[in-house]
Amino acid sequence: MMNIQWYPGHMTKAKRMMQEDIKLIDIVIELLDARAPLSSKNPDIDNLATNKSRMVILNKADMADAKTTAVWQNYFEAKGFFVAKVNSQKGAGMKEVKSLIEKACQEKKAINGVVQEACKEKIARDRKRGIINRPIRAMIVGIPNVGKSTFINSYAKKSCTKVGNKPGVTKGKQWIRIGKDVELLDTP
């Protein structure tokens, strides 16, 4: 009898890279396909992101049923995640992200307010240690073809990352600076 290994090699490599980089990260932003959030979720991410602030982006929300997406949004919010619905390809839903930012972070009015709010405990610890204004470091994670690079390009409002319609376009990790407040780590 032969054992079949279904877990693709590039996902194993990405998991190892995430384990190495998680100590540098303040918040993990997981992209899921809004049409099938549970099926597009890698269960390893929950274990790897333990004790980190978490944000779930329901991408491709324009192609999903709005009522069902709202149910999923409530589900992830009940788990303690910050949640936003977007269509990264067209930039739709970024206003929703901005309004969530304003709601979550009243003292900051930057686009990165949600990240600031999610990491407020980390910021307070850094201030106690004398570290002021260090950018928040966020790791973008998700299974292949969920739209990680497209989201980053839409969020940054410029073409920072290469995108494609096949898995494995992002070959290695790269840091993308968004203003002075946030650094995103794009992962394969």
C-alpha positions in Angstrom: 0.0 0.0 0.0 1.4 3.4 -1.0 1.0 6.6 1.1 -0.1 9.6 -0.9 1.2 13.0 0.2 -1.4 15.6 -0.8 0.2 18.6 0.8 2.0 20.5 -2.0 5.8 21.1 -1.6 5.5 24.9 -2.0 3.0 25.0 0.9 5.3 23.1 3.1 8.1 25.5 2.2 5.8 28.5 2.9 4.9 27.0 6.3 8.5 26.7 7.3 9.2 30.3 6.2 6.2 31.4 8.3 7.5 29.6 11.3 10.8 31.4 11.0 9.2 34.9 10.5 6.4 34.8 12.9 8.5 36.2 15.8 9.0 39.4 13.7 5.2 39.8 13.1 2.7 41.8 15.1 -0.5 40.8 13.2 -1.4 38.0 10.8 -3.7 39.0 8.0 -5.3 35.9 6.4 -7.0 36.1 3.1 -9.9 33.8 2.4 -12.1 33.3 -0.6 -15.5 34.7 0.4 -17.2 32.1 -1.8 -15.8 29.3 0.3 -14.1 30.6 3.4 -13.6 27.4 5.3 -12.4 25.5 2.2 -9.9 28.3 1.4 -8.5 28.3 4.9 -5.3 26.6 5.8 -5.8 25.1 9.3 -2.0 25.3 10.0 -2.3 29.1 10.1 -4.3 29.0 13.3 -1.6 27.0 15.0 1.3 29.1 13.6 -0.4 32.4 14.5 -1.1 31.6 18.1 -0.8 34.6 20.4 -0.8 37.1 17.4 -3.4 39.6 16.5 -5.5 38.3 13.6 -7.4 39.8 10.7 -9.4 37.9 8.2 -10.0 39.4 4.7 -12.9 37.8 2.8 -11.6 38.4 -0.7 -13.7 38.1 -3.9 -16.8 39.2 -1.9 -18.4 40.5 -5.1 -18.7 36.9 -6.4 -20.1 35.5 -3.2 -23.7 35.6 -1.8 -23.9 38.7 0.4 -26.1 37.1 3.1 -23.8 34.1 3.3 -20.7 36.3 3.5 -22.3 38.3 6.3 -22.8 35.0 8.2 -19.1 34.2 7.7 -18.1 37.6 8.8 -20.1 37.2 12.1 -18.5 33.7 12.5 -14.9 35.1 12.3 -15.7 38.1 14.4 -17.1 35.8 17.1 -13.7 34.0 17.1 -12.1 37.4 17.9 -10.8 38.3 14.4 -11.0 41.7 12.8 -12.9 41.0 9.5 -13.3 42.9 6.2 -15.0 42.0 2.9 -13.2 43.2 -0.3 -12.8 42.7 -4.0 -9.0 43.2 -4.3 -9.0 43.0 -8.1 -11.3 46.0 -8.5 -10.4 47.8 -5.3 -14.0 47.5 -4.1 -14.5 47.1 -0.4 -11.4 49.1 0.4 -13.9 51.8 1.6 -15.3 49.1 3.9 -11.8 48.5 5.2 -11.3 52.3 5.7 -14.6 52.6 7.6 -13.6 49.6 9.7 -10.4 51.4 10.4 -12.1 54.6 11.5 -14.5 52.6 13.7 -11.7 50.5 15.3 -9.1 53.2 15.7 -10.6 56.6 16.8 -7.3 58.3 17.6 -5.6 57.4 14.3 -7.1 58.4 10.9 -4.6 56.6 8.7 -5.5 53.7 6.4 -3.6 51.4 8.7 -5.9 52.1 11.7 -7.2 48.5 11.9 -3.7 47.2 12.2 -2.9 49.8 14.9 -6.1 48.8 16.8 -5.4 45.1 16.6 -1.8 45.7 17.9 -2.5 48.2 20.6 -1.2 45.9 23.3 2.1 45.4 21.4 2.4 49.2 20.8 1.9 49.8 24.6 4.6 47.2 25.4 7.0 48.8 22.9 6.4 52.3 24.4 7.2 51.0 27.9 10.5 49.7 26.5 11.3 53.0 24.8 10.5 51.9 21.3 8.3 54.6 19.7 6.8 54.7 16.2 8.1 51.3 15.1 6.1 50.2 12.1 3.5 47.5 12.7 4.6 44.3 10.9 1.9 42.3 9.3 2.2 39.0 7.5 -0.2 38.3 4.6 -1.1 34.6 4.5 -3.5 32.3 2.7 -3.6 29.4 0.3 -2.5 29.9 -3.3 -4.8 31.9 -5.6 -6.8 33.5 -2.9 -5.6 36.9 -4.0 -2.8 37.8 -1.5 -0.6 39.8 -4.0 -3.7 41.4 -5.6 -4.8 42.6 -2.2 -1.4 44.0 -1.3 -1.3 45.9 -4.6 -4.8 47.3 -4.0 -4.1 48.2 -0.4 -0.8 49.9 -1.3 -2.4 51.6 -4.2 0.5 50.6 -6.4 1.9 47.6 -8.1 4.3 46.1 -5.5 3.9 42.4 -6.2 3.6 40.2 -9.2 0.2 38.6 -9.7 -1.0 35.7 -11.8 -3.8 33.2 -12.3 -1.8 30.2 -11.3 -0.4 29.0 -7.9 3.2 29.8 -7.0 3.6 33.2 -8.7 5.0 34.6 -5.4 8.3 32.7 -5.1 9.8 34.2 -2.0 8.9 36.5 0.8 9.1 40.3 0.4 8.5 43.2 2.7 6.3 46.0 1.4 6.2 49.3 3.2 2.8 51.0 3.4 3.3 54.5 4.5 5.3 55.0 7.7 3.1 52.9 9.9 2.9 49.4 8.4 5.2 46.9 6.8 3.6 43.9 5.1 5.3 40.6 4.6 4.1 38.9 1.4 4.5 35.2 1.6 4.3 32.5 -1.1 
